[in-house]
């Protein structure tokens, strides 16, 4: 299948090609209103088998629930002519392009410094470290941290980096590569950023930390710490750590980057450690991820008993004066075998000899309560049926928005429905909707 501008997929029109890798192509797409998204389509040259497509859908169901400001959230998954794709937000900048641009400027002008400042590196360390820490907590290893997979909006200030191309397991990538690449080729890592253990087919969370360390070194030095073919070992077979030439970097920053490049994963910091270091170095006390929880902390004020009692008396007194009345507490008086209950000038008198009247009143109350119960049950049943009908109408409208390509409105309705019933019910319906739409736009 050949992709070209003008092809419609899931209500969007392919606008321009962005880039491609070993197993996928990325396109910029637009809806009928001109809103831009990014479409990543796997194995565009050859269709994948049903088993691989099913596993991809299962993985997407897990990824869809992830939510962090520094990871790129996938919005829609479907299949176009048996070829799986993912629709994501579009960002017009990526770190690889900016690094290349700075390198070209440095070559053209000897006075231009292509290095990123330590402050710029700390911003990326904090944000991407936070995103990786979140993924690791969710049991996801990125496996391919590199400049091409870090995006940002060039018009945003301050800059916010987002990490993309995560979550698709190595097994899935290998399956797609086996069906799409020539037999002599297989899916490979990016050697310049890969950790030593990844060359031995072992990957863990600390492997992402190594890759981020390589990236940070390249940003502040303008060169890779090792060769583009990967890390280099000394005569004893141990990894040979690079030396910094940028004299403007602080010793603590150099040490944290070198520790991320340690050969033994146990000697490397965690992604959370990198985020915490960057926060301390930049003088921040609240991260993006936990700022919301800090702002919603409750403040409890404890008043002395006497102060609280006098305050309540004062408020009650003022209230009574404003309403021009005095409220009396309910009292019970016993006089000549008659029980009187007084409350705010309302009296009810019951004579000991009026047993027949009491029985009739009791029967009347039972009938009243039974009737009230029937009314309440009927009201609840009607309300439940009303809500179900309304939610079915919302689901219908959401599907219509999907078909028309208005993804923002569709996602808004699905979110409202998911809040009431949990993600799974409406999430499965969303996946089924994607499959239906994928068949509809096959042409």
C-alpha positions in Angstrom: 0.0 0.0 0.0 1.4 3.4 -1.0 0.5 6.3 1.1 0.2 9.7 -0.5 -1.3 13.1 0.3 -5.1 13.2 -0.1 -5.8 9.7 1.2 -8.5 9.7 3.8 -8.0 7.7 7.0 -10.5 7.8 9.9 -12.0 11.0 8.8 -8.6 12.7 8.4 -6.8 13.6 5.2 -3.1 12.8 4.8 -1.3 16.2 4.4 2.4 15.7 4.4 5.0 13.0 5.2 7.0 13.6 8.4 9.5 10.7 8.7 9.8 7.0 8.7 11.6 4.2 10.6 12.2 0.5 10.2 8.6 -0.4 10.9 6.4 2.7 10.5 5.8 5.9 8.8 4.6 9.2 10.4 2.3 11.6 8.5 0.8 15.0 9.4 -3.0 14.8 8.9 -5.8 17.3 9.0 -9.6 17.1 9.6 -12.2 19.1 7.7 -11.7 22.1 10.0 -7.9 22.2 9.5 -7.0 20.8 12.9 -3.7 19.0 12.7 -2.8 15.5 14.1 0.0 13.0 13.6 -0.7 9.6 12.2 1.8 6.7 12.8 1.1 3.8 10.5 2.8 0.5 11.0 4.1 -1.7 8.2 2.6 0.5 5.4 4.2 -1.6 2.7 2.8 -5.0 3.8 -0.2 -6.0 5.8 0.2 -7.5 9.3 -1.4 -10.8 10.3 -4.5 -10.9 12.5 -2.6 -12.1 15.6 -0.2 -9.1 15.5 -3.1 -6.7 14.9 -4.9 -8.2 18.0 -1.8 -7.9 20.2 -1.3 -4.3 19.0 -4.9 -3.4 20.0 -4.4 -5.0 23.4 -1.2 -3.0 24.0 -3.0 0.2 22.8 -5.8 -0.4 25.3 -3.1 -0.2 28.1 -1.4 2.8 26.6 -4.7 4.7 26.2 -5.1 4.9 29.9 -1.7 6.5 30.5 -1.8 10.2 31.3 1.3 12.4 31.9 2.3 15.8 30.7 5.6 14.6 29.3 4.5 11.6 27.3 2.6 11.7 24.0 -0.9 10.3 24.5 -2.3 8.2 21.8 -5.9 9.1 20.9 -7.2 6.6 18.4 -6.1 3.3 17.0 -7.5 1.6 13.9 -6.6 -0.4 10.8 -6.4 0.9 7.2 -6.6 -2.0 4.7 -5.3 -4.4 7.4 -2.5 -2.0 8.3 -2.6 -0.7 12.0 -2.2 3.0 12.8 -2.3 5.3 15.8 -3.5 9.0 15.7 -1.7 11.3 18.1 -1.4 15.1 18.8 0.9 16.9 16.4 4.0 18.7 17.5 5.9 20.9 15.0 9.3 20.5 16.7 11.6 17.7 17.7 14.9 17.6 19.5 16.8 16.0 16.6 15.9 18.7 14.2 17.0 21.4 16.7 20.3 19.7 17.4 21.0 19.4 13.7 20.1 23.1 13.2 22.5 24.2 15.9 25.2 22.0 14.5 24.9 23.6 11.0 25.0 27.1 12.6 28.1 26.2 14.4 29.8 25.0 11.2 28.8 28.2 9.4 29.9 30.5 12.2 32.8 29.7 14.5 31.4 32.1 17.1 28.2 30.2 17.4 28.0 27.8 20.3 26.0 24.7 19.4 25.9 23.4 22.9 22.8 23.5 25.0 23.3 25.4 28.2 23.2 23.5 31.5 19.9 25.2 32.3 18.4 23.9 29.0 19.7 20.4 29.8 18.2 20.5 33.3 14.8 21.4 31.9 14.9 18.4 29.6 16.3 16.2 32.3 13.4 17.1 34.7 10.7 16.6 32.1 11.8 13.5 30.3 13.0 12.0 33.6 9.5 12.6 35.0 8.0 11.0 31.9 10.3 7.9 32.1 9.7 7.6 35.8 5.9 7.5 35.2 6.3 4.9 32.4 8.5 2.7 34.7 6.0 2.9 37.5 3.4 1.6 35.0 5.7 -1.3 34.0 6.7 0.2 30.6 10.2 0.4 29.3 10.7 2.9 26.4 13.6 1.0 24.8 14.6 3.7 22.3 15.1 7.1 24.0 16.8 9.4 21.4 16.4 12.9 20.0 14.0 11.9 17.3 11.5 10.6 19.9 11.4 13.9 21.9 8.9 16.4 20.6 7.8 19.9 21.5 5.7 22.9 20.3 8.0 25.5 18.9 5.5 28.3 19.8 5.0 27.3 23.5 6.7 29.2 26.2 7.9 27.8 28.5 8.9 24.7 26.4 7.4 21.4 27.3 9.1 18.2 26.0 7.0 15.1 25.3 8.3 11.6 24.9 6.9 9.5 22.0 7.3 6.1 20.4 7.0 4.1 23.7 5.1 1.1 24.8 5.1 -1.0 21.7 6.9 -4.1 22.9 10.1 -5.4 21.3 8.2 -8.6 20.4 5.7 -6.6 18.4 8.3 -4.5 16.6 10.2 -7.7 15.7 7.0 -9.3 14.4 6.3 -6.3 12.2 9.9 -6.1 11.1 9.9 -9.8 10.2 6.9 -9.3 7.9 8.0 -6.0 6.4 11.8 -5.9 6.2 14.0 -8.0 3.8 15.1 -11.3 5.3 18.6 -10.2 5.9 17.4 -7.3 8.0 15.9 -7.4 11.5 14.5 -4.8 13.8 17.5 -3.1 15.5 18.1 -0.6 18.3 19.7 2.8 17.8 23.3 1.8 18.7 24.5 5.3 19.6 21.9 5.6 22.4 21.6 1.9 23.4 22.8 0.7 26.8 25.4 -2.1 26.9 23.0 -4.7 28.1 20.7 -4.0 25.2 23.4 -5.4 22.8 23.0 -8.7 24.8 19.2 -8.7 24.3 18.5 -7.5 27.9 16.5 -4.5 28.6 15.4 -2.9 31.9 14.3 0.5 33.2 17.9 1.6 33.8 18.5 1.1 30.1 16.3 4.1 29.4 18.4 6.1 31.9 21.6 5.2 30.0 20.0 6.4 26.8 18.9 9.7 28.4 22.4 10.1 29.8 23.8 9.8 26.2 21.3 12.3 25.0 22.1 14.8 27.8 25.9 14.5 27.1 25.3 15.1 23.4 23.2 18.2 24.2 25.7 19.9 26.4 28.9 18.8 24.5 27.7 18.9 20.9 29.0 15.4 20.3 28.2 11.8 21.3 29.9 10.3 24.3 30.7 7.2 22.4 30.8 6.4 18.7 27.7 6.2 16.6 28.1 2.4 16.8 27.6 2.4 20.5 29.6 2.4 23.7 33.4 1.7 23.6 35.3 -0.6 26.0 38.9 -0.3 27.2 41.5 -3.0 27.1 40.0 -4.7 30.1 36.6 -4.9 28.4 35.0 -2.3 30.7 33.1 0.7 29.3 35.3 3.8 28.8 33.5 6.9 30.2 33.8 10.1 28.1 35.5 13.3 29.2 33.7 16.7 29.3 35.2 19.6 27.3 32.5 22.1 28.2 34.0 24.0 31.1 30.8 25.9 31.8 29.1 22.8 33.3 28.9 22.4 37.1 30.7 19.4 38.7 27.4 18.0 40.0 25.8 18.1 36.6 28.8 16.2 35.1 28.7 13.6 37.8 25.0 12.9 37.4 25.3 12.5 33.6 28.4 10.2 34.0 26.5 8.1 36.6 23.7 7.6 34.1 26.3 6.2 31.7 27.6 3.6 34.1 28.1 0.2 32.6 26.4 -1.7 35.4 22.7 -0.8 35.5 22.8 -1.1 39.3 25.2 1.8 39.5 23.0 4.1 37.5 20.4 6.5 39.0 16.7 5.9 38.4 14.7 8.2 36.2 13.1 9.6 39.3 16.6 10.4 40.6 17.3 12.4 37.5 14.1 14.3 37.8 14.7 15.1 41.5 18.3 16.2 40.8 17.1 18.6 38.0 14.4 20.1 40.4 17.0 20.7 43.1 19.5 22.2 40.6 16.9 24.5 39.1 15.6 25.5 42.5 12.1 24.1 41.9 10.1 22.5 44.8 6.9 21.4 42.9 7.0 19.2 39.8 4.5 19.3 37.0 3.2 15.8 38.0 2.5 16.6 41.6 1.6 20.3 41.5 -2.1 19.5 41.3 -2.1 17.4 44.4 -0.2 20.1 46.3 -2.6 22.8 45.4 -5.6 20.7 46.6 -4.2 20.0 50.1 -6.8 20.8 52.8 -6.0 23.3 55.6 -7.6 22.5 58.9 -8.1 25.2 61.5 -8.7 24.1 65.1 -10.5 26.6 67.4 -10.5 26.5 71.2 -13.7 25.2 72.6 -14.7 28.4 74.4 -14.0 30.5 71.3 -16.0 28.2 69.1 -18.9 28.0 71.5 -19.1 31.8 71.9 -18.9 32.2 68.1 -21.7 29.8 67.6 -23.9 31.6 70.2 -23.2 35.0 68.5 -24.1 33.6 65.1 -27.3 32.0 66.4 -28.3 35.2 68.2 -27.7 37.3 65.1 -29.7 34.9 63.0 -32.6 34.9 65.3 -32.7 38.7 65.4 -32.5 38.9 61.6 -35.5 36.5 61.3 -37.4 38.3 64.2 -38.2 35.1 66.0 -36.9 32.8 68.7 -36.6 29.1 68.2 -37.2 26.8 71.1 -35.8 23.3 71.4 -38.3 20.4 71.5 -39.5 19.5 75.0 -41.6 16.7 76.5 -43.9 17.4 79.5 -46.0 14.9 81.5 -49.2 16.3 83.1 -52.3 14.2 84.2 -51.5 11.2 82.0 -51.2 13.4 78.9 -48.0 13.6 76.8 -47.4 16.9 75.1 -44.6 17.6 72.6 -43.8 21.2 72.0 -41.6 22.4 69.1 -41.8 25.9 67.7 -45.4 26.4 68.8 -46.5 23.1 67.3 -48.3 20.8 69.7 -49.5 17.2 69.5 -51.7 15.8 72.3 -52.5 12.1 72.7 -54.9 10.9 75.3 -54.3 7.6 77.1 -57.9 6.6 76.4 -57.8 7.1 72.7 -56.4 3.7 71.7 -58.8 3.3 68.7 -57.7 6.6 67.3 -54.0 5.7 67.7 -54.5 2.5 65.8 -56.2 4.3 62.9 -53.4 6.9 62.9 -50.8 4.1 62.8 -52.5 2.3 59.9 -52.7 5.7 58.1 -49.0 6.2 58.6 -48.2 2.7 57.3 -50.3 3.4 54.2 -48.6 6.8 53.7 -45.1 5.3 53.9 -46.0 2.4 51.6 -47.3 4.9 49.0 -44.2 7.1 49.4 -42.0 4.1 48.9 -43.8 3.2 45.7 -43.4 6.7 44.4 -39.7 6.8 45.2 -39.1 3.4 43.5 -41.0 4.5 40.5 -39.0 7.8 40.4 -35.7 6.0 40.7 -36.7 3.5 37.9 -37.7 6.3 35.7 -34.5 8.2 36.4 -32.4 5.2 35.6 -34.2 4.6 32.3 -33.9 8.3 31.5 -30.1 8.2 32.1 -29.7 5.0 30.1 -31.6 6.6 27.2 -29.5 9.7 27.5 -26.2 7.8 27.6 -27.3 5.8 24.6 -28.0 9.0 22.8 -24.6 10.4 23.8 -22.9 7.2 22.5 -24.8 7.6 19.2 -23.7 11.2 18.9 -20.1 10.3 19.8 -20.1 7.7 17.0 -21.4 10.3 14.6 -18.7 12.7 15.6 -16.1 9.9 14.9 -17.5 9.3 11.5 -17.4 13.0 10.7 -13.8 13.2 11.9 -14.7 15.6 14.8 -12.4 13.7 17.3 -12.4 16.5 19.9 -16.2 16.3 20.5 -16.2 12.5 20.3 -13.4 12.1 22.9 -15.2 14.6 25.1 -18.4 12.6 25.1 -16.5 9.3 25.6 -14.8 10.9 28.6 -18.1 11.9 30.2 -19.5 8.4 29.7 -16.3 6.8 31.1 -16.5 9.0 34.2 -19.9 7.4 35.1 -19.2 3.8 34.3 -15.4 3.3 34.3 -13.0 3.3 31.4 -13.5 -0.3 30.2 -17.1 -0.3 29.0 -16.9 2.7 26.7 -13.2 2.1 25.9 -14.1 -1.3 24.3 -17.0 0.5 22.4 -14.5 3.1 21.3 -12.1 0.3 19.9 -15.0 -1.3 18.1 -16.0 2.0 16.7 -12.4 2.5 15.4 -12.6 -0.9 13.7 -15.9 0.0 12.0 -14.5 3.3 10.8 -11.3 1.7 9.6 -13.4 -0.5 7.4 -15.5 2.4 6.3 -12.5 4.4 5.1 -10.8 1.5 3.3 -10.8 2.5 -0.3 
